[in-house]
Structures are given as structure tokens and as C-alpha cells.
């Protein structure tokens, strides 16, 4: 199969966040990110548990919007590390190479964090990755159905330009809600199954690990005023990085942390499903 690899490496995109990186660093990271994405996508299609296991973090958080039968209700369905590895081993998603239509695009690299988009015949995925202990791993995923899926008719048709300010406002509601100790604003922005992953380097060993917080914890932080600060004193930047099929990704940048955020449009409202950050 002829795979189409698109590398979003325009200088204007990367210069701000990768001033200290060389062109060779950027190329090497992009190639490693693409390889990780293909181990995940084509690993599933080819039935390779080894490739899947190599691509994903052990505490992977992967969700997709699902419309319930005979209902207008949308919910999130979740996949796990073990489930993906074992489904790959069982070849439940196997399709011939020439029918996969796999395409990878690197959308953002910011130090040890990256966004990639993988589109294929059956599934379209946004991948939030972290470099942990020298290897790129997929930490958070939001996906929807690809063009050849029998469930493709469920995918909403929305105008990306119209959704951009709504996506960015949802991210601001989450973060400014935390800073102003406003749990109602935080709750409005987050899906109840929200998961936040923080990349941490252990000072004793130099090894990296991922710590996770959930919806209840973030609401608790807001109620307890643990993140209370004046938003006006922080250089908060929010950017919708990409949109497709009722799902979106955004980047939140402050002087303290970088966060890669995944969102879904459910019943006309944007909700944050996951966040990957490094302080």
C-alpha cells in the first residue's frame, strides 16, 4: 500500500516552541512520532501486538464519542492498553494493507510533547504523545470513525472556523475556572470522564513517569482554591491546533506549563476529554 506521510514542519509552526532545537532534532522527532503512530494504527490493522505495545503508554487513555441506539444521547467509549494489545494479537481489526488508507501528520512538537493526526479507512485519531525515557509514547487518544466505517454516518458535520472560538473558550473555561476557584466553570468545560496526564521527571533517577488526575480531582482543586491565581498575571495562550469530525485538539501555554488538550462535541457542546501536560 502506498502510505501518504505528511509532516507539518513549517518553520513558522515550530520556531516559537523549538528555538533551541536543530533542524535535525525536529526531523528525528518527527520521524519517531510517525513511526509511533504507524505502530499504533497499522499495528492494529496488521494484528501486531508487539507494534501496538511499543506505541502506547501503559496507562493510555483512549476515548471516542458513541451515539446510543434509538436515542439522541452521546457517550464516550473507552479503550485500554491491555484491550488494544490483545485485540491486535487476536487480529480483530485486521484489514489488508492496500485497504488501510493510513495517513499520518505531525501537527505539533513542543519539547517532550507532541500532537499527531492519524487517519485511515476505519478510524480517525488524534494522538497526544510524550517522550518518556527517550521513547515517544501515545498517552491520550480521541478518535472517531473513518470514511470506510459502517458507523461513519454518526460523525457530525461542523464548520471548523465556526467551532474554533468555541473550542478555545472551552479551554479557557477550564483553566481560568481553576485559577479563579470556580468549580462550575471547570465542570462546564470538562467531560465527567476527563483524565489529565502530567509528565514528571523523577529527581532521584532521572526517569520520567506519568501522573493522572480525574474530573473529581480537578473540581476538588477548584473548590479548595489550590490553583488560585490572577489570570491577568499569567501569559495564557490558547490555540485550536486542528479539527475533524466533531473532535478537536488545542494547546494551552503559560509560563508554568504546556498542555495538549483533546475535546469532543457532544450534543452541541464542547467538552475536554483529556489533557497531557509538562511543567
C-alpha positions as CSV (number, residue, x, y, z in Angstrom):
1,X,0.0,0.0,0.0
2,X,1.2,3.5,-0.7
3,X,1.2,5.3,2.6
4,X,1.0,9.1,2.5
5,X,3.1,10.8,5.2
6,X,2.5,14.4,5.7
7,X,4.9,16.2,8.1
8,X,3.7,19.5,9.4
9,X,7.1,21.0,9.9
10,X,6.7,24.5,8.5
11,X,9.2,26.9,10.2
12,X,6.5,29.2,11.4
13,X,4.8,26.5,13.3
14,X,7.9,25.2,15.1
15,X,10.2,28.2,15.6
16,X,8.3,29.6,18.6
17,X,8.4,26.4,20.6
18,X,11.6,24.8,19.3
19,X,14.1,27.7,19.2
20,X,16.8,25.6,20.8
21,X,16.2,22.6,18.6
22,X,18.2,22.0,15.4
23,X,16.6,21.1,12.1
24,X,18.0,17.6,12.6
25,X,16.3,17.3,16.0
26,X,13.0,18.3,14.5
27,X,13.4,15.8,11.7
28,X,14.4,13.0,14.1
29,X,11.5,13.7,16.4
30,X,9.0,13.8,13.5
31,X,10.2,10.5,12.1
32,X,10.0,8.9,15.5
33,X,6.5,10.3,16.1
34,X,5.3,9.0,12.7
35,X,6.8,5.6,13.5
36,X,4.9,5.5,16.8
37,X,1.7,6.5,15.1
38,X,2.1,3.7,12.5
39,X,3.0,1.1,15.1
40,X,-0.4,2.1,16.7
41,X,-2.5,2.3,13.6
42,X,-1.1,-0.3,11.2
43,X,-0.1,-2.4,14.2
44,X,-3.9,-2.8,14.9
45,X,-4.8,-3.4,11.3
46,X,-2.0,-6.0,10.8
47,X,-2.6,-7.8,14.0
48,X,0.8,-7.0,15.6
49,X,0.5,-6.9,19.4
50,X,4.2,-6.1,19.5
51,X,3.9,-2.9,17.5
52,X,0.8,-1.8,19.4
53,X,2.6,-2.4,22.8
54,X,5.6,-0.5,21.6
55,X,3.4,2.5,20.6
56,X,1.2,3.1,23.6
57,X,1.8,4.1,27.2
58,X,0.8,1.6,29.8
59,X,-1.7,4.0,31.3
60,X,-3.1,5.0,28.0
61,X,-6.4,7.0,28.0
62,X,-8.3,6.5,24.7
63,X,-11.9,7.5,24.1
64,X,-14.4,8.0,21.3
65,X,-17.9,9.5,21.0
66,X,-20.6,6.9,20.6
67,X,-24.3,7.6,19.9
68,X,-26.6,5.2,21.7
69,X,-29.0,3.2,19.6
70,X,-32.6,4.5,19.4
71,X,-31.5,7.6,21.3
72,X,-30.2,11.1,20.9
73,X,-27.7,10.5,23.7
74,X,-23.9,10.5,23.1
75,X,-21.5,8.8,25.5
76,X,-17.8,8.1,25.5
77,X,-16.5,4.6,24.9
78,X,-13.0,3.9,26.4
79,X,-10.2,1.5,25.3
80,X,-7.3,0.3,27.5
81,X,-3.7,-0.6,27.0
82,X,-4.4,-4.3,27.6
83,X,-7.5,-4.3,25.4
84,X,-5.7,-2.8,22.4
85,X,-2.7,-5.1,22.7
86,X,-4.9,-8.2,23.0
87,X,-7.3,-7.1,20.2
88,X,-4.3,-6.6,18.0
89,X,-3.0,-10.0,18.9
90,X,-6.4,-11.5,18.1
91,X,-6.4,-9.7,14.7
92,X,-10.0,-8.3,15.4
93,X,-9.2,-5.2,13.3
94,X,-7.3,-6.9,10.5
95,X,-7.7,-5.5,7.0
96,X,-5.4,-5.9,4.0
97,X,-2.6,-3.4,3.7
98,X,-3.9,-1.9,0.4
99,X,-7.3,-1.1,2.1
100,X,-6.0,0.7,5.2
101,X,-5.6,4.2,3.7
102,X,-3.2,5.2,6.5
103,X,-2.1,8.8,6.7
104,X,0.0,10.4,9.5
105,X,0.5,14.1,10.0
106,X,2.7,15.6,12.8
107,X,0.8,18.7,14.0
108,X,2.8,20.0,16.9
109,X,6.1,19.3,18.6
110,X,6.8,21.2,21.8
111,X,9.8,19.7,23.7
112,X,8.8,16.3,25.0
113,X,5.1,16.6,24.0
114,X,3.6,16.2,20.5
115,X,0.3,16.0,18.6
116,X,-0.2,13.8,15.6
117,X,-3.3,13.0,13.5
118,X,-3.8,9.6,12.1
119,X,-6.5,9.0,9.5
120,X,-7.3,5.6,8.0
121,X,-10.1,3.6,6.5
122,X,-11.9,2.7,9.7
123,X,-10.7,5.2,12.3
124,X,-9.5,8.8,12.5
125,X,-7.4,9.5,15.6
126,X,-5.8,12.5,17.4
127,X,-2.7,11.2,19.3
128,X,-1.2,13.1,22.2
129,X,2.4,11.8,22.7
130,X,5.1,12.2,25.3
131,X,8.7,11.4,25.1
132,X,9.4,9.2,28.1
133,X,12.8,7.8,28.8
134,X,13.9,8.5,25.3
135,X,10.9,7.0,23.5
136,X,7.8,8.6,22.1
137,X,4.6,7.0,23.5
138,X,1.0,7.7,22.9
139,X,-0.6,8.9,26.1
140,X,-4.0,10.2,25.2
141,X,-6.2,9.4,22.2
142,X,-9.6,10.7,20.9
143,X,-10.9,9.1,17.8
144,X,-13.9,8.8,15.6
145,X,-15.0,6.6,12.6
146,X,-13.1,6.7,9.3
147,X,-14.5,7.1,5.8
148,X,-15.0,3.3,5.2
149,X,-16.6,2.6,8.6
150,X,-20.2,1.5,8.6
151,X,-20.7,3.9,11.5
152,X,-19.4,6.9,9.5
153,X,-23.0,8.3,9.3
154,X,-22.8,9.2,13.0
155,X,-20.0,11.6,12.5
156,X,-21.2,15.2,12.7
157,X,-20.6,17.8,10.0
158,X,-19.5,21.0,11.6
159,X,-17.7,24.1,10.3
160,X,-14.2,24.2,11.6
161,X,-13.9,28.0,11.5
162,X,-17.2,28.4,13.5
163,X,-16.0,25.8,16.1
164,X,-12.6,27.4,16.7
165,X,-13.7,30.1,19.1
166,X,-16.0,27.7,20.9
167,X,-13.1,25.2,21.4
168,X,-10.8,27.9,22.6
169,X,-13.4,29.3,25.0
170,X,-13.9,25.8,26.5
171,X,-10.2,25.5,27.2
172,X,-10.3,29.0,28.9
173,X,-13.3,28.0,31.0
174,X,-11.4,25.0,32.3
175,X,-8.1,26.9,33.1
176,X,-9.5,30.2,34.2
177,X,-12.1,28.3,36.3
178,X,-9.2,26.6,38.1
179,X,-7.4,29.9,38.7
180,X,-10.4,31.7,39.9
181,X,-11.7,28.8,42.1
182,X,-14.9,28.5,40.1
183,X,-15.9,24.8,40.1
184,X,-19.0,25.5,38.0
185,X,-16.9,26.8,35.2
186,X,-14.5,23.9,35.4
187,X,-17.4,21.4,35.4
188,X,-18.9,23.1,32.3
189,X,-15.6,22.6,30.4
190,X,-14.7,19.0,31.4
191,X,-16.4,15.7,30.4
192,X,-17.2,13.7,33.5
193,X,-14.6,11.0,32.4
194,X,-11.9,13.6,31.9
195,X,-8.3,12.5,32.5
196,X,-5.3,14.7,33.0
197,X,-1.8,13.3,32.5
198,X,1.3,15.1,33.8
199,X,4.8,14.2,32.6
200,X,7.1,14.2,35.6
201,X,10.9,13.6,35.7
202,X,11.9,11.9,39.0
203,X,14.9,13.7,40.5
204,X,16.2,10.6,42.2
205,X,16.6,8.6,39.0
206,X,16.1,11.0,36.1
207,X,13.4,8.7,34.7
208,X,10.1,10.1,33.5
209,X,6.7,9.0,34.7
210,X,3.0,9.9,34.1
211,X,0.7,11.0,37.0
212,X,-3.0,11.2,36.4
213,X,-5.8,13.3,37.8
214,X,-9.5,13.0,37.0
215,X,-12.7,15.1,36.9
216,X,-13.4,14.9,40.6
217,X,-9.9,15.9,41.5
218,X,-10.0,18.9,39.3
219,X,-13.3,20.1,40.7
220,X,-11.8,19.5,44.2
221,X,-8.8,21.6,43.3
222,X,-11.1,24.4,42.2
223,X,-13.3,24.2,45.4
224,X,-10.3,24.1,47.6
225,X,-8.7,27.1,45.8
226,X,-5.5,25.1,45.3
227,X,-4.7,26.7,41.9
228,X,-5.9,30.2,42.8
229,X,-4.1,32.9,40.8
230,X,-4.9,36.0,39.0
231,X,-5.3,35.0,35.3
232,X,-4.3,38.5,34.2
233,X,-0.8,37.9,35.7
234,X,-0.2,34.8,33.5
235,X,0.6,34.9,29.8
236,X,-2.2,32.5,28.9
237,X,-2.2,31.4,25.2
238,X,-4.9,29.1,23.8
239,X,-4.8,27.7,20.3
240,X,-7.1,25.2,18.5
241,X,-4.4,23.2,16.7
242,X,-6.7,21.1,14.5
243,X,-10.3,19.9,14.0
244,X,-12.0,17.0,12.3
245,X,-15.3,15.1,12.5
246,X,-16.6,16.6,15.8
247,X,-13.4,16.2,17.7
248,X,-10.6,18.8,18.2
249,X,-7.2,19.4,19.7
250,X,-5.9,22.5,21.4
251,X,-2.7,23.8,23.1
252,X,-2.7,25.8,26.3
253,X,0.6,27.5,27.1
254,X,1.5,29.5,30.2
255,X,4.8,30.5,31.8
256,X,4.4,27.4,34.0
257,X,3.3,24.6,31.8
258,X,2.4,23.4,28.3
259,X,-0.8,21.4,27.9
260,X,-2.1,19.4,24.9
261,X,-5.8,19.1,25.1
262,X,-8.4,16.9,23.4
263,X,-12.0,17.8,23.0
264,X,-15.3,16.3,21.7
265,X,-18.5,17.9,20.6
266,X,-21.4,16.1,22.3
267,X,-25.0,17.2,21.8
268,X,-23.8,20.6,20.6
269,X,-21.4,21.3,23.5
270,X,-17.6,21.0,23.6
271,X,-16.1,19.1,26.4
272,X,-12.5,18.4,27.3
273,X,-11.8,14.7,27.4
274,X,-8.1,14.6,28.2
275,X,-5.1,16.8,28.8
276,X,-1.3,16.0,28.6
277,X,1.0,18.5,30.3
278,X,4.5,19.1,31.3
279,X,5.5,21.7,33.8
